[in-house]
Amino acid sequence: MAQNPYPNLGWNPVPGQPVEVEKLRTQLVRSATALQTAYQKIDRLLGESSFWEGDAAVGFREALDGDLPKYMKDAHTSLTQAAGHLGTWHGGLTGRRELAQKYDVQAGENKGDLKSANSRHETAKRDPDLKLAGQTFQEGAELQAAQTRLNAATARLDDAVSAVNKAQGALDDVLRKARELESTHEAEARALAGRLKDATKDLAPEEPGWLSKALSWIGDNLTNILSVLAAVAGLLALLLTGPVGIAFLLAAGALSLATLASRLADPKVRASIADGFTKGEFDSDFWENSVGLAGDLLGAVPGVGAAARGMNGAIQSTRFASEAVSVGQFLGRFGDDTVTAAARLMPSATDAGPIGNLIVRGVGGGEGLTKALAYASPVAGVGTAGFGLAAAQIDALQPGKDGATGVDGGRAGLFDGPGAIAPIQATLRAIMR
């Protein structure tokens, strides 16, 4: 904590360092000058065709002839205004600090006077002549002498009290002035903040709003968001029946494909996979990305299979149609066949998949265990996908990513992988017949 430069006042009524303010003002002036020079050079390049000619010059001018020159000019204006406001603040801060120093010296003197006055008051209160007031004396010289001594002691006490009150009043007065100075300083600081904000008004580009920030966050976390949506859609396809369940099955397939594309579009993912096979770097990133890609592919199987069978049915109908088929009729047949195929590929809570059914039979379990195993993979998928999205925002969750990768790998090996075999075979048979 910085030492209080005004110990007699007891606090700093004018916080701020003129030296630091001047440094900042100087930096702003230099930046404004650099921007002005750059703007002038760019303006010259854009305006003087004889200065630089050729295709490179044309391309350069086209690249710069937009918002950049305006932003540079506006930024120069903004920084110049801000530097001017800081210069004014520097002068005011220096003056107020000098006044605060003066008040601090006065407060020190007043405290010294008050200390002396209090000491004098304590001495006056202990004057033994004050006790004469309660004594009895004979008329005459003895009584007159006692009265004179009592009056003198009382006068000294009154003078001491007056001195204490005067010293305390002087100290209170200088402290009041220091508080008024503090209020003035705070008001000037708020005014400076407003002027600095106004220096950027209609000049510097606006700070991104909530929509821009939200879109930026979605773009940064697109793969994880798509993974969560695909996992939720897959779980709902198991929970729901009829057209709604079919819609979620197809949505899960489309979202899984979108997740796969988003994951592969990330150069870090591609580099991690490549390094694993070419350099033997089978680290956490390699397994996380590999398991993620495998999960995306397996999640897309039912939806892709239904779409493939729907497309095949529409093509076959067009080939053997007795008359020309319009685009609308083709799409209608494609949609009908896709929905029909999706209904046949719908997951069921009474089917735990090849491995799950084998486990149920091995332990002699019944419908309850079958349903539990049927829900195990989609529920775990929602959990690991949600954890992946949360871990991308919270560093403290990063150590748990290896565990989530292990869960996803187990799901793929025990449930999703074996469960995808039958839909793939059924799709291939439908297409090849």
Sequence and secondary structure as in RCSB ss.txt:
>XXXX:A:sequence
MAQNPYPNLGWNPVPGQPVEVEKLRTQLVRSATALQTAYQKIDRLLGESSFWEGDAAVGFREALDGDLPKYMKDA
HTSLTQAAGHLGTWHGGLTGRRELAQKYDVQAGENKGDLKSANSRHETAKRDPDLKLAGQTFQEGAELQAAQTRL
NAATARLDDAVSAVNKAQGALDDVLRKARELESTHEAEARALAGRLKDATKDLAPEEPGWLSKALSWIGDNLTNI
LSVLAAVAGLLALLLTGPVGIAFLLAAGALSLATLASRLADPKVRASIADGFTKGEFDSDFWENSVGLAGDLLGA
VPGVGAAARGMNGAIQSTRFASEAVSVGQFLGRFGDDTVTAAARLMPSATDAGPIGNLIVRGVGGGEGLTKALAY
ASPVAGVGTAGFGLAAAQIDALQPGKDGATGVDGGRAGLFDGPGAIAPIQATLRAIMR
>XXXX:A:secstr
    S TTTTS SS   HHHHHHHHHHHHHHHHHHHHHHHHHHHHHH TTTS SHHHHHHHHHHSSHHHHHHHHH
HHHHHHHHHHHHHHHHHHHHHHHHHHHHHHHHHHHHHHHHHHHHHHHHHHT GGGGGGG    TTHHHHHHHHHH
HHHHHHHHHHHHHHHHHHHHHHHHHHHHHHHHHHHHHHHHHHHHHHHHTTTTTS     HHHHHHHHHHHTHHHH
HHHHHHHHHHHHHH  HHHHHHHHHHHHHHHHHHHHHHHH HHHHHHHHHHHHH    HHHHHHHHHHHHHHHHH
HHHHHHHHHHHHHHHHHHHT SS   HHHHHHHHHHHHHHHHHHH   TT  HHHHHHHHHHHT  HHHHHHHHH
HHHHHHHHHHHHHHHHTT GGGGGGHHHHHHHHHHHIIIIIHHHHHHHHHHHHHHHH 
